[in-house]
Amino acid sequence: MALYSEKVMDHFRNPRNVGVIEDADGVGEVGNAKCGDIMKIYLKIENDVIVDVKFETFGCGSAIASSSMATELIKGKPVSEALALTNKAVVEALDGLPAHKLHCSVLAEEAIKSALKDYYDKNGIEYDRSQFPDCESCGHCGEE
């Protein structure tokens, strides 16, 4: 059995939504100090719908594929649906990731949430802070 699914390879070789949105409504950047992956997500939001999303990722093939798939999953969706996106949904949409690469899907989820938090903060929109755990409380960077 191959280490990576055909969908992972396709999103790695042909990533969707790569780039920058200069006048983004929300920007989120996250990284994993342990593996060195860095993801940056840009959101353009109109009438509470994500009308455009772009990403820049410095990382392995799984990180690029996770970023690409995550942007595809939220593009054209209401902000509430994007906020509900989980790393498990990203993994399922990619037809799986090796266990030692699951952190890449977590980074994609965190980058989207970071961009949404930035959007809420910039626009003075009230939100449930528990949906946006701070870096110190997530424990992600210390995971084995």
DOFIVEX-241167 format. One record per atom (N, C-alpha, C): residue in one letter; atom name; z, y, x. Coordinates in pm, 1 decimal, padded with zeros to 6 digits. Example, Ala and Ser with C-alpha at 12.3 -4.5 7.8 and 13.67 -1.06 7.14 Angstrom:
BEGIN
  lumse  lumlum        pz        py        px
      A       N   00780.0  -00569.0   01319.0
      A      CA   00780.0  -00450.0   01230.0
      A       C   00780.0  -00330.0   01320.0
      S       N   00708.0  -00225.0   01285.0
      S      CA   00714.0  -00106.0   01367.0
      S       C   00787.0   00003.0   01290.0
***
This chain:
BEGIN
  lumse  lumlum        pz        py        px
      M       N   00000.0  -00119.0   00084.2
      M      CA   00000.0   00000.0   00000.0
      M       C   00000.0   00125.0   00088.5
      A       N  -00075.7   00224.1   00048.2
      A      CA  -00084.3   00348.8   00123.5
      A       C   00046.4   00426.9   00111.6
      L       N   00078.2   00501.5   00214.3
      L      CA   00199.8   00582.0   00215.1
      L       C   00191.3   00694.9   00111.9
      Y       N   00072.7   00750.8   00094.5
      Y      CA   00053.6   00862.3   00002.6
      Y       C  -00047.9   00826.6  -00106.6
      S       N  -00022.4   00874.4  -00226.8
      S      CA  -00113.4   00850.0  -00338.8
      S       C  -00242.7   00930.4  -00320.6
      E       N  -00344.8   00891.9  -00396.7
      E      CA  -00470.7   00966.4  -00393.0
      E       C  -00449.6   01111.6  -00435.9
      K       N  -00359.8   01134.6  -00533.1
      K      CA  -00334.1   01271.7  -00579.0
      K       C  -00268.9   01355.0  -00469.5
      V       N  -00175.0   01296.7  -00395.9
      V      CA  -00112.8   01369.5  -00284.9
      V       C  -00219.6   01406.7  -00182.9
      M       N  -00303.7   01311.5  -00148.3
      M      CA  -00408.1   01337.9  -00048.9
      M       C  -00506.3   01443.4  -00099.0
      D       N  -00541.2   01438.4  -00227.3
      D      CA  -00634.1   01536.6  -00283.7
      D       C  -00574.0   01677.2  -00279.2
      H       N  -00446.5   01690.5  -00318.7
      H      CA  -00383.4   01822.7  -00318.2
      H       C  -00356.2   01871.7  -00175.9
      F       N  -00342.9   01780.0  -00080.9
      F      CA  -00327.6   01819.3   00059.2
      F       C  -00462.0   01865.6   00115.5
      R       N  -00566.3   01788.8   00090.0
      R      CA  -00698.5   01822.1   00144.3
      R       C  -00765.1   01938.1   00071.6
      N       N  -00736.6   01951.4  -00058.3
      N      CA  -00798.3   02054.1  -00141.7
      N       C  -00691.3   02127.1  -00222.2
      P       N  -00601.5   02196.5  -00154.7
      P      CA  -00491.8   02261.0  -00228.0
      P       C  -00543.3   02367.0  -00324.8
      R       N  -00479.1   02371.7  -00440.1
      R      CA  -00513.5   02469.4  -00542.7
      R       C  -00420.8   02589.6  -00530.6
      N       N  -00472.5   02706.8  -00565.1
      N      CA  -00392.7   02829.1  -00576.7
      N       C  -00332.9   02876.8  -00444.8
      V       N  -00402.0   02855.8  -00335.3
      V      CA  -00355.6   02904.5  -00205.7
      V       C  -00384.2   03053.5  -00195.6
      G       N  -00290.4   03128.5  -00141.9
      G      CA  -00314.8   03269.7  -00118.0
      G       C  -00196.7   03356.2  -00153.6
      V       N  -00225.2   03485.0  -00165.1
      V      CA  -00124.1   03587.0  -00189.7
      V       C  -00166.7   03667.6  -00311.6
      I       N  -00069.7   03705.9  -00393.2
      I      CA  -00094.1   03801.9  -00500.3
      I       C  -00028.2   03932.0  -00454.2
      E       N  -00110.0   04030.0  -00417.3
      E      CA  -00057.9   04153.3  -00358.9
      E       C   00039.7   04226.6  -00450.5
      D       N   00009.1   04230.7  -00579.0
      D      CA   00094.8   04303.1  -00674.1
      D       C   00175.1   04205.3  -00760.7
      A       N   00227.5   04101.8  -00696.2
      A      CA   00300.3   03996.4  -00767.2
      A       C   00420.3   04052.8  -00843.1
      D       N   00444.8   03993.5  -00958.5
      D      CA   00561.1   04031.5  -01038.6
      D       C   00687.1   03962.4  -00988.7
      G       N   00670.8   03850.9  -00920.8
      G      CA   00783.1   03779.0  -00863.3
      G       C   00738.0   03704.2  -00740.3
      V       N   00820.9   03708.4  -00635.6
      V      CA   00790.8   03638.1  -00511.0
      V       C   00915.3   03560.7  -00470.5
      G       N   00896.8   03435.3  -00437.2
      G      CA   01008.5   03353.3  -00392.1
      G       C   00972.5   03280.3  -00264.9
      E       N   01065.3   03280.7  -00170.5
      E      CA   01043.7   03210.5  -00044.7
      E       C   01165.2   03124.5  -00015.5
      V       N   01139.7   02998.9   00014.9
      V      CA   01247.0   02905.8   00049.8
      V       C   01203.0   02825.6   00170.7
      G       N   01301.0   02769.6   00238.0
      G      CA   01271.0   02686.9   00353.6
      G       C   01374.9   02580.0   00372.2
      N       N   01338.5   02481.4   00449.4
      N      CA   01429.3   02373.4   00483.8
      N       C   01445.6   02376.7   00635.0
      A       N   01562.3   02419.0   00681.1
      A      CA   01586.4   02432.9   00823.9
      A       C   01573.6   02300.3   00897.5
      K       N   01601.8   02193.0   00828.4
      K      CA   01599.4   02061.1   00890.9
      K       C   01458.4   02015.4   00926.7
      C       N   01364.4   02034.9   00835.6
      C      CA   01228.6   01986.0   00860.5
      C       C   01131.8   02097.6   00899.1
      G       N   01170.3   02222.9   00875.8
      G      CA   01086.1   02336.3   00914.1
      G       C   00986.8   02382.1   00809.2
      D       N   00985.1   02317.4   00692.3
      D      CA   00892.5   02358.4   00586.6
      D       C   00934.2   02492.9   00528.0
      I       N   00835.9   02578.5   00500.4
      I      CA   00859.2   02707.5   00435.5
      I       C   00756.2   02722.8   00324.2
      M       N   00803.7   02759.2   00204.2
      M      CA   00714.9   02781.8   00090.9
      M       C   00736.9   02920.4   00036.3
      K       N   00626.7   02986.3   00002.3
      K      CA   00632.6   03116.9  -00060.7
      K       C   00543.9   03111.7  -00184.6
      I       N   00601.0   03149.2  -00298.6
      I      CA   00530.9   03146.3  -00427.2
      I       C   00518.7   03288.9  -00479.7
      Y       N   00400.4   03323.1  -00529.6
      Y      CA   00372.7   03453.8  -00589.4
      Y       C   00337.3   03433.2  -00736.0
      L       N   00398.5   03510.5  -00824.8
      L      CA   00372.8   03498.8  -00967.8
      L       C   00318.5   03628.2  -01026.0
      K       N   00220.8   03616.4  -01112.6
      K      CA   00171.7   03727.4  -01194.3
      K       C   00203.4   03688.4  -01338.5
      I       N   00283.0   03771.5  -01404.5
      I      CA   00332.8   03738.4  -01537.7
      I       C   00292.4   03847.2  -01636.7
      E       N   00236.3   03804.6  -01749.6
      E      CA   00200.6   03896.4  -01858.2
      E       C   00249.0   03836.6  -01989.2
      N       N   00319.9   03917.0  -02067.3
      N      CA   00370.6   03871.7  -02197.0
      N       C   00445.8   03739.5  -02185.6
      D       N   00528.3   03728.3  -02081.7
      D      CA   00614.1   03612.2  -02058.9
      D       C   00536.3   03483.5  -02027.1
      V       N   00410.9   03499.8  -01982.0
      V      CA   00328.3   03385.1  -01944.6
      V       C   00282.2   03403.6  -01799.9
      I       N   00286.5   03296.0  -01723.0
      I      CA   00239.5   03300.3  -01584.6
      I       C   00087.0   03293.1  -01587.3
      V       N   00024.5   03408.3  -01567.4
      V      CA  -00121.3   03415.8  -01575.1
      V       C  -00187.9   03383.6  -01441.4
      D       N  -00112.1   03397.7  -01332.3
      D      CA  -00164.0   03359.8  -01201.1
      D       C  -00047.5   03321.0  -01112.1
      V       N  -00073.8   03230.2  -01021.5
      V      CA   00026.4   03185.2  -00925.5
      V       C  -00047.0   03145.4  -00797.8
      K       N   00009.4   03186.9  -00686.5
      K      CA  -00045.9   03152.6  -00555.3
      K       C   00067.9   03106.4  -00465.7
      F       N   00033.1   03035.4  -00360.1
      F      CA   00135.1   02992.4  -00265.8
      F       C   00084.2   02997.4  -00122.8
      E       N   00181.2   03010.5  -00033.2
      E      CA   00159.4   02994.0   00110.3
      E       C   00265.9   02894.6   00155.1
      T       N   00222.5   02788.7   00220.2
      T      CA   00317.3   02687.8   00267.2
      T       C   00289.2   02655.6   00412.1
      F       N   00397.1   02658.3   00489.5
      F      CA   00392.9   02612.5   00627.5
      F       C   00470.9   02482.8   00628.2
      G       N   00400.4   02372.7   00645.7
      G      CA   00471.3   02245.6   00642.3
      G       C   00376.6   02128.1   00645.9
      C       N   00432.8   02013.6   00618.0
      C      CA   00358.8   01888.0   00622.7
      C       C   00267.9   01872.7   00500.9
      G       N   00191.6   01765.9   00499.5
      G      CA   00100.9   01738.3   00389.5
      G       C   00171.6   01726.4   00256.0
      S       N   00289.6   01665.9   00255.1
      S      CA   00366.5   01652.4   00130.5
      S       C   00412.2   01787.9   00078.9
      A       N   00446.2   01878.4   00168.8
      A      CA   00488.8   02012.6   00128.6
      A       C   00370.9   02089.6   00068.5
      I       N   00256.0   02078.1   00129.7
      I      CA   00136.8   02145.8   00078.2
      I       C   00097.4   02087.2  -00057.1
      A       N   00096.8   01955.0  -00067.6
      A      CA   00060.6   01890.0  -00193.8
      A       C   00160.8   01925.4  -00303.9
      S       N   00289.2   01929.0  -00270.2
      S      CA   00391.8   01964.5  -00369.5
      S       C   00374.5   02107.8  -00417.0
      S       N   00345.5   02199.3  -00325.7
      S      CA   00321.6   02339.5  -00361.9
      S       C   00201.0   02351.2  -00453.5
      S       N   00093.2   02285.5  -00415.0
      S      CA  -00030.2   02290.1  -00492.5
      S       C  -00008.6   02235.6  -00633.5
      M       N   00053.3   02118.8  -00643.5
      M      CA   00075.3   02057.9  -00774.7
      M       C   00170.0   02142.9  -00859.3
      A       N   00276.0   02193.9  -00799.1
      A      CA   00371.5   02275.7  -00874.0
      A       C   00303.7   02399.2  -00932.5
      T       N   00215.4   02462.8  -00855.7
      T      CA   00146.3   02580.7  -00908.7
      T       C   00054.8   02542.2  -01024.0
      E       N  -00009.6   02427.0  -01013.4
      E      CA  -00095.6   02380.0  -01122.7
      E       C  -00013.6   02353.9  -01249.5
      L       N   00106.8   02303.2  -01232.0
      L      CA   00191.3   02268.3  -01346.5
      L       C   00245.7   02390.5  -01420.9
      I       N   00255.4   02505.8  -01352.7
      I      CA   00312.4   02623.4  -01419.9
      I       C   00208.4   02728.2  -01458.0
      K       N   00090.5   02720.8  -01402.9
      K      CA  -00012.7   02821.3  -01431.5
      K       C  -00050.0   02817.7  -01579.7
      G       N  -00045.3   02935.3  -01643.1
      G      CA  -00078.4   02945.9  -01784.9
      G       C   00035.3   02910.2  -01878.4
      K       N   00150.6   02877.7  -01820.8
      K      CA   00265.8   02836.1  -01900.7
      K       C   00363.8   02952.1  -01920.7
      P       N   00443.2   02945.0  -02027.8
      P      CA   00549.2   03044.9  -02046.3
      P       C   00651.4   03035.5  -01932.2
      V       N   00714.9   03147.1  -01903.8
      V      CA   00816.4   03152.0  -01799.2
      V       C   00923.6   03045.2  -01823.0
      S       N   00962.5   03025.3  -01948.1
      S      CA   01067.1   02926.9  -01979.0
      S       C   01027.0   02786.1  -01935.5
      E       N   00900.0   02751.6  -01949.4
      E      CA   00853.6   02618.8  -01905.9
      E       C   00853.4   02609.5  -01753.3
      A       N   00814.4   02716.0  -01687.1
      A      CA   00814.5   02715.6  -01541.0
      A       C   00956.3   02700.4  -01488.3
      L       N   01049.1   02765.9  -01553.9
      L      CA   01189.2   02757.4  -01513.2
      L       C   01242.7   02616.0  -01529.9
      A       N   01190.5   02542.5  -01625.1
      A      CA   01236.2   02406.1  -01652.2
      A       C   01168.9   02301.9  -01562.5
      L       N   01069.3   02342.5  -01483.0
      L      CA   01000.7   02247.1  -01395.6
      L       C   01098.7   02187.4  -01295.4
      T       N   01096.1   02056.4  -01283.6
      T      CA   01184.4   01987.8  -01189.1
      T       C   01102.9   01926.9  -01076.0
      N       N   01171.4   01898.4  -00966.9
      N      CA   01103.9   01831.0  -00856.6
      N       C   01056.2   01691.9  -00900.6
      K       N   01127.4   01630.3  -00992.7
      K      CA   01086.2   01498.4  -01042.5
      K       C   00951.4   01507.1  -01113.7
      A       N   00929.2   01615.4  -01189.0
      A      CA   00801.3   01633.7  -01256.8
      A       C   00687.8   01652.2  -01155.4
      V       N   00716.7   01721.8  -01047.0
      V      CA   00616.8   01740.9  -00941.6
      V       C   00582.8   01605.9  -00878.3
      V       N   00685.6   01527.2  -00847.5
      V      CA   00664.3   01394.8  -00787.1
      V       C   00583.1   01305.7  -00880.7
      E       N   00619.4   01305.0  -01008.3
      E      CA   00546.0   01223.0  -01105.6
      E       C   00399.9   01266.3  -01115.6
      A       N   00376.0   01396.8  -01116.9
      A      CA   00238.9   01447.4  -01127.0
      A       C   00156.4   01409.9  -01004.5
      L       N   00223.3   01393.0  -00891.0
      L      CA   00154.8   01352.6  -00767.8
      L       C   00144.5   01200.1  -00754.8
      D       N   00191.3   01128.3  -00854.8
      D      CA   00196.6   00981.2  -00850.1
      D       C   00286.3   00931.7  -00737.5
      G       N   00393.0   01007.3  -00711.5
      G      CA   00494.9   00964.3  -00616.1
      G       C   00483.5   01028.0  -00479.5
      L       N   00597.7   01028.9  -00412.5
      L      CA   00608.6   01069.4  -00272.3
      L       C   00700.9   00969.1  -00203.7
      P       N   00681.0   00946.5  -00075.1
      P      CA   00775.4   00860.8  -00003.6
      P       C   00915.8   00921.3  -00010.0
      A       N   01016.5   00838.3  -00010.8
      A      CA   01155.0   00884.5  -00025.1
      A       C   01190.7   00992.3   00077.1
      H       N   01144.0   00976.9   00199.3
      H      CA   01178.6   01074.2   00303.5
      H       C   01101.7   01205.7   00290.2
      K       N   01014.4   01215.8   00188.5
      K      CA   00939.0   01339.4   00163.7
      K       C   00974.4   01403.8   00030.1
      L       N   01071.4   01348.4  -00041.3
      L      CA   01109.5   01404.5  -00171.2
      L       C   01160.6   01547.7  -00159.7
      H       N   01217.4   01582.3  -00044.7
      H      CA   01266.9   01719.5  -00026.4
      H       C   01155.7   01823.6  -00041.0
      C       N   01032.0   01783.1  -00017.8
      C      CA   00918.9   01876.0  -00033.5
      C       C   00903.3   01918.0  -00179.6
      S       N   00923.1   01824.5  -00270.6
      S      CA   00914.3   01857.7  -00413.3
      S       C   01032.2   01944.4  -00454.9
      V       N   01146.5   01924.1  -00392.4
      V      CA   01263.3   02008.2  -00420.2
      V       C   01235.2   02151.4  -00376.1
      L       N   01172.5   02167.4  -00261.0
      L      CA   01138.0   02301.5  -00213.8
      L       C   01042.7   02371.1  -00311.0
      A       N   00947.7   02297.6  -00366.6
      A      CA   00853.4   02356.8  -00462.0
      A       C   00928.4   02407.5  -00584.8
      E       N   01019.8   02326.5  -00637.6
      E      CA   01101.4   02369.2  -00752.6
      E       C   01183.1   02492.9  -00716.9
      E       N   01245.6   02490.9  -00599.6
      E      CA   01329.3   02603.6  -00557.7
      E       C   01248.2   02730.6  -00536.3
      A       N   01127.4   02719.3  -00482.8
      A      CA   01042.9   02836.2  -00459.0
      A       C   01002.9   02901.3  -00591.0
      I       N   00970.3   02820.0  -00690.3
      I      CA   00935.5   02873.5  -00822.0
      I       C   01055.9   02943.4  -00883.8
      K       N   01171.6   02880.9  -00875.3
      K      CA   01292.2   02942.8  -00931.4
      K       C   01325.4   03072.6  -00858.1
      S       N   01305.7   03075.2  -00728.6
      S      CA   01330.2   03195.9  -00650.6
      S       C   01236.5   03308.6  -00694.0
      A       N   01109.8   03275.3  -00717.8
      A      CA   01012.8   03376.1  -00762.8
      A       C   01048.0   03425.7  -00903.6
      L       N   01092.4   03336.3  -00990.3
      L      CA   01132.1   03377.0  -01125.8
      L       C   01256.5   03464.8  -01122.2
      K       N   01351.4   03431.6  -01035.7
      K      CA   01471.4   03514.6  -01022.0
      K       C   01433.0   03653.8  -00973.5
      D       N   01339.8   03661.6  -00878.6
      D      CA   01291.1   03789.5  -00829.4
      D       C   01227.5   03869.1  -00943.4
      Y       N   01148.7   03803.6  -01026.5
      Y      CA   01086.3   03867.8  -01142.8
      Y       C   01193.5   03922.2  -01237.3
      Y       N   01292.4   03840.6  -01269.2
      Y      CA   01400.6   03885.2  -01358.2
      Y       C   01475.2   04004.8  -01298.2
      D       N   01508.2   03995.1  -01170.1
      D      CA   01582.0   04103.4  -01103.6
      D       C   01501.5   04233.1  -01101.3
      K       N   01372.7   04225.0  -01067.0
      K      CA   01287.5   04343.9  -01059.8
      K       C   01273.9   04413.5  -01194.8
      N       N   01280.3   04335.1  -01302.6
      N      CA   01256.9   04388.6  -01436.3
      N       C   01384.5   04405.7  -01518.2
      G       N   01499.0   04382.6  -01455.2
      G      CA   01625.7   04399.4  -01525.4
      G       C   01642.3   04305.4  -01643.5
      I       N   01584.2   04187.6  -01634.3
      I      CA   01592.0   04088.6  -01741.6
      I       C   01717.0   04002.8  -01721.5
      E       N   01797.8   03991.5  -01825.1
      E      CA   01918.1   03908.8  -01819.2
      E       C   01878.2   03761.3  -01808.6
      Y       N   01956.3   03684.7  -01733.8
      Y      CA   01929.6   03541.5  -01721.3
      Y       C   02059.2   03467.7  -01693.9
      D       N   02053.4   03339.3  -01717.3
      D      CA   02167.7   03251.1  -01692.6
      D       C   02172.7   03222.3  -01542.7
      R       N   02270.6   03278.5  -01475.6
      R      CA   02279.2   03265.3  -01329.6
      R       C   02296.3   03120.7  -01284.2
      S       N   02346.5   03034.7  -01371.2
      S      CA   02364.1   02894.5  -01333.2
      S       C   02229.4   02824.1  -01312.5
      Q       N   02122.0   02881.9  -01363.2
      Q      CA   01989.2   02823.7  -01342.6
      Q       C   01934.1   02855.1  -01203.5
      F       N   02003.2   02942.8  -01132.0
      F      CA   01958.2   02984.3  -00999.6
      F       C   02072.7   02970.3  -00899.6
      P       N   02105.1   02848.1  -00859.0
      P      CA   02215.7   02832.2  -00764.2
      P       C   02185.4   02903.0  -00632.5
      D       N   02287.9   02964.0  -00575.4
      D      CA   02266.6   03030.4  -00446.9
      D       C   02259.2   02925.4  -00336.7
      C       N   02212.2   02968.5  -00223.2
      C      CA   02185.8   02875.9  -00113.0
      C       C   02312.6   02800.4  -00070.4
      E       N   02424.2   02868.9  -00069.7
      E      CA   02547.2   02807.4  -00023.4
      E       C   02593.2   02694.4  -00115.5
      S       N   02561.2   02703.3  -00243.7
      S      CA   02612.6   02602.7  -00336.7
      S       C   02516.4   02485.7  -00360.1
      C       N   02391.5   02498.6  -00314.2
      C      CA   02297.8   02391.5  -00347.9
      C       C   02316.9   02267.1  -00262.2
      G       N   02358.7   02283.1  -00135.6
      G      CA   02380.5   02168.6  -00050.2
      G       C   02253.9   02103.9   00001.9
      H       N   02136.7   02157.8  -00034.3
      H      CA   02009.0   02097.2   00001.5
      H       C   01989.3   02086.8   00153.2
      C       N   02021.2   02191.6   00224.4
      C      CA   01993.9   02193.0   00369.0
      C       C   02079.5   02094.3   00446.4
      G       N   02193.7   02058.4   00391.0
      G      CA   02281.1   01964.7   00460.5
      G       C   02257.6   01819.9   00424.9
      E       N   02160.2   01793.0   00335.6
      E      CA   02134.3   01655.3   00292.8
      E       C   02072.1   01575.2   00404.8
      E       N   02102.1   01449.2   00404.7
      E      CA   02043.0   01356.4   00501.4
      E       C   01918.0   01295.4   00446.2
***
